[in-house]
Amino acid sequence: MPISADPPVATDEKIILRGVSWQTYEHLLNDFVGRPSVRLAYDKGTLEIMVVSYGHERLKTIIGDLVVPLAFELDIDYEAAGSTTFKRESLGAGFGGDESFYFTHLEQIRQRPELDLSQDPPPDLVIEIDISSPSLSKFPIFAALGIPEIWRFHQNRLLIYRLAGRYL
């Protein structure tokens, strides 16, 4: 699939490309292994490449750190999956979360050295920090992958979203 002739949309931290194949997405994921400052999101041919800033990382840590005492107070066991890349080729969707957590399916998740969304469940909670624009809307990706809850920091507000219905 050729990349479109439309110029990519760019900001200081992000670039969005259209017409990108799944294979190119996979190659880029491999190229950026070990570089946690680069995050990729893919939705049916649209690719976002983001280099995260200190402000972004600071916010994701602050918000992610809220989950631990909350889970402790509510006596909820969890598994932190950090910024794991979650992807599923059959859906044409993938993303590297800012922070992610599992609360259900813990025994299954804890036994796996790597997660594969074609076999494993998605995380129960994803934290998404969106401090610059334009940005690829990741909600279609989250919905396609069946992620039930998203905490999104955007425009100086933390908003909590729950998935309605089942998309898998």
N, C-alpha and C positions, 0 to 999 in steps of 0.2 A: 504494500500500500504506500504510494508516494506521499510525502509530506506536502501539505497544501502550500500554495504560493502566497497565501495571506501572511503578512508579517506577524511574528509572534507578539503576544502582549507581554510586556516586561515592566518590572518595577525594580527597585534596588535589590530586592531579595528573591523575586520569583520570575520565572519565564513560563509561558504556556505555549505549547506546540500542538497543532492539530494534524491529523493524518498519520499518526505514529503507530507502527505495528506493535503487536504484543511481543514479538521477538526483539524489537529494538528496546522496549521497556525492560525485558529480561536482561539484555546485554548491559544496559545502563545500571540496573540493580547490581549486577556482578562487578561492573567497573567501579561503583561507589562503595563496595564492601569495605568496612573499616574507616569510613568517613562519616561519622555520625552527624556532622553539620549539614549534610546534603540529604534532603528528603524528596521522594518521588511519589506522585499520585497519578493513577491511570484510570481513565473512564472511557471505554469503547473508542480508542483512537486519540483521545485528548490526554496529553501528558503535561503535568506540572512538575517543574524542577525548582526546588526551593533551597536556598542556603539560609539556615537559621541564624538569627542574631542572638546576642547576649540577652536582650530584652525578651525575646521569644522563649529562650531556654529558662530564664528566671521565672517567667509566668507559668510555664508548664510544670516547673518544679514546685512552685507555691501551691498551685491548684492540685497537682498530683499528691502533694503531701497532706492535703485535706482528707483524702480517701482513707489513709491508714488509721488515724485516730477515730474516724467515723465508723469504720469497720470494727475496730476494737470495742468501741462503746456499744455497738449494736450486736456484738458477739458473732460477727460474720467472718468466716474464713475466706481468704482470697489468695490469688496468685497474681503478682505484678508481671506484666509482659512488656513494660517499658515502651520503647519505640520500635517494636517488632514490625517487620513488613508483613502485611496480610494481603494475600492475593488469591485470585481464582480465575484461571484462564477461561474456563467455560462461561464465565459471566463478563469477561473483559473488564475486570475491576481489580484494583490494587491500591494500597496506600501504606505509608509508614506513619503510624500514629505518633502523636506527641507523647502520650502516656496511654496505657491500656491495662485493663484489669479483668481477671476472671473471678467470678463468685460461684458459678455453677460448673459442673463437669470437672471439678478440681482433680479428682483421681486420674481421669483420662489425660488431662493436660500435664500434670506433674510427672507422668510416666514417659512423656515424649521429649526427646532431645531437640526436635524441631517441630514446628507446627505447619500443617498443610490443610488449608481450608477446604480442600476437596474431600478430606477425611475427618478433620477436627472441627469443633464448633468455633464460631467467632468469639472474640472477647465480649464480655457483658457490658463493659463500659469503655468508651474511648474519650479521651480529653483532646480537644482540638483548639489550638491557639491560632487565631487569625488576626494579626495586628497590622497587616498591610493589604493593599488591594491593587490591582484586581487579583482575584484568587479563584482557582477552580473550585466550584461548589462540590464538596465531598459528600453531601447528603445522599445523592444518588448512589455513590459507591457504598456508603454505610448501609443504605437500605438494601441494595443488591446482595451484600454480604450477610445481611441479617443481624446487624449490630443493634441490640435493643435500646441502648442508652448512650447519648452523646452529651458531654459537658463542653460547651463551646464558649470560649472567650472571644468576644468581638465587640468593637466600639466601646471599650472600657466596661463591658458587662459580661457576667457569666450567666449563660442561658443553659437550661437543662432540657433536653429533648428526649422523648421516648418514641420508639418505633411502633407505629400502629399497623397491625396486620403482619403477615409473613410473606416475604418476597422470594424465599428459596424454593 
